[in-house]
Amino acid sequence: MIMKKILIISDTHSYFDEKLVKYIEQADEVWHAGDIGNMDVCKKIEKLKPLKAVWGNIDGTEFRKTYQEHLIFNCEGVKVYMTHIAGPFAKYIPKVKEIVLTEKPKLLICGHSHILKVAYDKVHDVLYLNPGAAGVHGFHKVKTAIRLEFHDNDMKNLEVIELGNRAG
């Protein structure tokens, strides 16, 4: 029985915070929920650990050729759905709601809002997770990420990581 440690980030907007390195090194994989901004961010992550990512609204042609808008996969028996723009918690945009209803993921990861949010959606039976923003572009005050462990068809030990003030 393997336990996978995942680092989840979003909205780097071309900025790679060196404080992420130690968290990436402690993880088995990194998942980026879009608005990456620059392929150098992906390359820095991929030098350290495997990366799963979706493109966001600021990501151009190169990202859209490399990554998908909607990514559905399994991690240790947990079905995961990752996209950049999901809409407000439990009031998802139509395409996301359709995918949630059809695919029935246990974890929905999104970005876009720059607002860290973890909440359980009882109606759709899915854990909603937005890691906030790990970059310096936007209105958020603190750069954030989330660490989560997957083991034996379950998610455990969710941890919010604060990387410091957006300005520094």
N, C-alpha and C positions, 0 to 999 in steps of 0.2 A: 504494500500500500504506500503509494507515493504521495507526499504533500508538496504542492506547488505554491511557491510564493510569487505573487504578482505585484508589480508596481504599476499603478494606473495614473496617467497624466493626461492633460488636455491643454489646449490653447497656449502653446509655447510661443507662437507668433515669431518664429525665427530665433528665439532666445534659448540658449541651453545654459541652465543654471548649474554651475560646477558642484553645487551642494547635492545635486541629484546623483552624482557618481557613486557615493557610498550606498545609497538606497538601491541603485541599479545593480551594484555588485552583490548586494544581499538577496536580490530577487532571482527567480528562475527565468522570468520573462518580463517584458515591459509592454503595456498596452497603451496606445496613444489615441485618444478620442477626437482627433482632428484639430484643425487650425495649427498645423505644424509650422508652416511658413517658409521653411528652408530645408532642403534635403540634407544639409550638413547636420541638422539636429538628428535626423534618422541615422546617419552614418556614425555619429558619436555614440548613440545608443547601441547600434548593431555591433560596434567594436567590442562592447561589453557583454551584451545579452541579446537573445532573440527578441524581435519586435513584431507586434501585431498592431496595425494602425488603420484608421479610416481617414479619408480626406474631409476637410472642413470647407466652409464657404470662402475662406481666403486662399485656399490651396489651389494652385493653377494646374495646367495641363500635365506637367510631369507627375504630380501627385495622383491625378485622376487616371493616369495610365498605370501607375504602380499599385495604388490602393483602391479599395472599393468605398462606396458611400455607406453601404450597409454590410456588416460582417457578422455572420452567425457561425458559431463554433462551439465545441465542447471542451471543457477543462475539468479533468478528473470527474467526469460524469455530470457536470453542471452545464446546462445549455446557456450560452452567453450571446447576447445581441448587443453589438456596439455600433453606434452611429454618432455623427457630430450634433445634429439638430434633432432633438426628440420632441420639443415643445415642453410646456409646463408639466410638472409632476402630475401624473394620472389624467392629464388632459392633452394627450399626445397629438401631434399633427397627424392627419389622416394616414399617410404612408406608414408611419411608425406604429400607429394603432393597429393597422391591418397586419403588419408583420408580427406584432406582439400577440394578436389574437390567433394568427395562423401558426406561428412557430412555438408559442408558449415558452419563452425563455424563463429561466429562474433569475437571471441578472440582466438588467438593461443599463448599459453604460452610455453616457452622452457627455457632451461638453457644451460649448457655445455661450452659455450664460455668464461664465466666469464666476458663478456662484456655487460654492461647495454645497452639495446636498446629498444626503443618504436617507432614503425613506422606503418603507415597504408599502407597495400598492396592493391592497387586499383585493380590490376588484379584479385586477389582472394577474394576481398571484406572482408578482415579480418584485425583486429588489431593485430600486431605482438608485443609480449612483452617478453623480456628477462630481469629478475630482476638483472642480474649480479651475483655476488657471495657474500654470507653472511658469508663465512668461511675465514680461514686464509691461506689455501693451494691454490697456484696458482700464476699467475703473476699480477693479478689485484692490484691496489694500494689502493682502498677504498672499504670497505665492503658496499654492497647496498641491498636494498629491495624496494618493490613497494607496495603502498597502493592504493586501487581502490574501488569505491562504485558502487553497482549495484542497480538500481531502475527502475521499470516499463519498462522492456525490453531495458534498456539502461545502459551504463557505464559512470560514471562521476567522477570528482575530483581525477584524477590520480595524485599521489604524489610520488616522488622519495625520499627515505629515505637513508641518509648516516649514517652509523654506526661507522665511524672512519676508520683510516688507517688499512690496512690488518695486519700490524705488531703489532698493539696494540689495 
